Amino acid sequence: MPAGNQHYGVTAQLQEPLLLQDGIVVQYEVQFSQGHTCGGAYLKLLSQTAEEFKPRKLRPKTPFSIMFGPDRCGPDSRVHVILNALNPVTQQVIEHHLMSAPAPKDDKLSHVYTLVLYPNQMYKVLIDGKLKGTGLLAAADFSPPLQPPAELPDPEHIKPEDWVEEEEIDDPAAVKPDDWDDRKLIPDPNAQKPHGWLDALPARVADQAAKKPEKWDDDRHGYWMRPSMPNPACEGAPGCGPWTAPMISNPSYKGPWIPPKVKNPAYKGPWQQRTLPNPAYFKAEAPLSLLAPIVGVAFELWVTEPGYTFDNILIGRGQQGLEAAAYMGKAGQARRLAQEAAIAAAARDASRPPGWRHWPANQLLDFFESPKMTPYQAQLQPVMAALQRQPLWGWLAPLLLQLIVLRMINRALVGKSGGRAGAAAPTKEELEEAAALEEDRKAEEQIKQDRQAAKLRAASKAAAAAEAAAAAGGGGGVARRRSTRHQQLQQQHEEEEGEAAMHTPALQRQQQEDGAGSSPEDGQGTSRARSTRRTARKA
């Protein structure tokens, strides 16, 4: 139905009349591509009549057995289920409307509407395969009910005007106690009027600068008055006009006073209207048998918006009809999901910055809006807003990714070459430097030992000289003991000197023989020797 504000009639005739005693399945798809604010989109199942049905003569008054589908006009929105049932007693066809009709979908997508009437009097209304309403045909779900009541109220029996149905009334003798305080707010007793409050001046005055509009008509618009404005004389004061204390909660508030109830002396009990037998009563054991056979289907509609589209109309019976409806319903659901995805993609593309320069930002936005990132939408919202405002920031992500990849490749290459050479193997220079340091340490230790040996030799010579002097002046026994002691010290010194000589390098032994070991310049000589060895190793 491409045009709006038009009356359309589209119909198709069945090959043979369809009886409804065994139940029926009615299903079709409808889409409002331009919206749906006011207009019907229901399907009519046309009734078999005494006259031959002619599809080209479809009119709004063409009789139907079932009318089903969405209808909307402002706040009144429902999925109609209307059954035209024949009363076998009065031979009148009466419309029965489903009272608890569900609301239709309000969007621009394709939706599947399904009505199932079962032989056991049960009905079901489904939208997109989901149950929206169910019940019994003969119950009070329809107005009027398909099962008419056995009795009707007597229209001539009217409730008397003096009939009193109130069993209790307020006690007329009850009086509110004097100490009952039902004021919720009271003026603040501790509040004081601010100093300088101008009681004599009004808070607002007429605006003298305002002028009466030229098109103002006193007879039409009434007497013109100048608009008010804040009093300029009150600008330097805390306030003008009558001062009132601010209101506070009443600490003595007890709530509203309600008088007690007493029995109503004029009470007569509930009034009941008389009933009469219903002349149209019958037992509706098979409500579907009251519907006329179906000879065709039709969309007879007045539409306001353009773009109403209908498809996949299904009329079925029994289990085969239910299976066909389920199969076509799944196809319609897949179609609707595809439409939702297309609409979401279009909205997403419309919100994306255009141009190839913003491709990284768009890719990041797509990733942030993916289902896997749904739990983090609150944290990602500032980042997404920043990318939409400044799309070029999206290039930071690929640049950082490239830097990370290059750094990983560099680490892998360095680690691979280091693994081949041996990660713990030192270089030749490092080995030579370590050996030189060890040699220098041993030389310094040997110098210390040489100094100790020199001190021992000097002490031994002094002791020998003292013993010789004593021997010249004293007895022979004492001289022999001192001579023996001198020989022992001399032998101990020679043994220590020999042991030290075994650990002293050739250069240090030469310095010892030359007397350098006990010289004050011993440290400088060691440093010169150490520097000489390093120079030789480097060469």
Buried (B, 14 or more C-beta within 10 A) or exposed (E): BEEEEBEBBBBEEBEEEBBBEEBBBBBBBBBBBBEBEBBBBBBBBBBBEEEEBEBEEBEEEBEBBBBBBBBBEEEEBBBBBBBBBBBEEEEEBBEBBBEEBBEBBEBBBBBBBBBBBBBEBBBBBBBBBEEBBEBBBBEEBBEBBBBBEEEBEEEEEEEEEEEBEEEEBEEEEEEEEEEEBEEEEBEEEEEEEEEEBBEEBBEEBEEEEEEEEEEEEEEEEEEEEEEEEEBEEBEEBEBBBEBEEEEEEBEEEEEEEEEEEEEBEEEEEEEEEEEEEEEBBBEBEBBBBBBBBBBBBBBBBEBBBBBBEBEBBBBBBEEEBBEBBEEBBEEBBEBBEEBEEEEEEEEEEEEBBEEEEBBBBBBBBEEBBEEEEEEEEEEBEEBBEEBBEEBEBBBEBEEEEEEEEEEEEEEEEEEEEEEEEEEEEEEEEEEBBEEBEEBBEBBEEBBEBBBEBBEBBEEBBEBBEEBEEEBEEEEEEEBEEBBEEBEEBBEEBEEBBEEBBEEBEEBBBEBBEEEBBBEEEBEEBBEEBBEEBBEEEEE
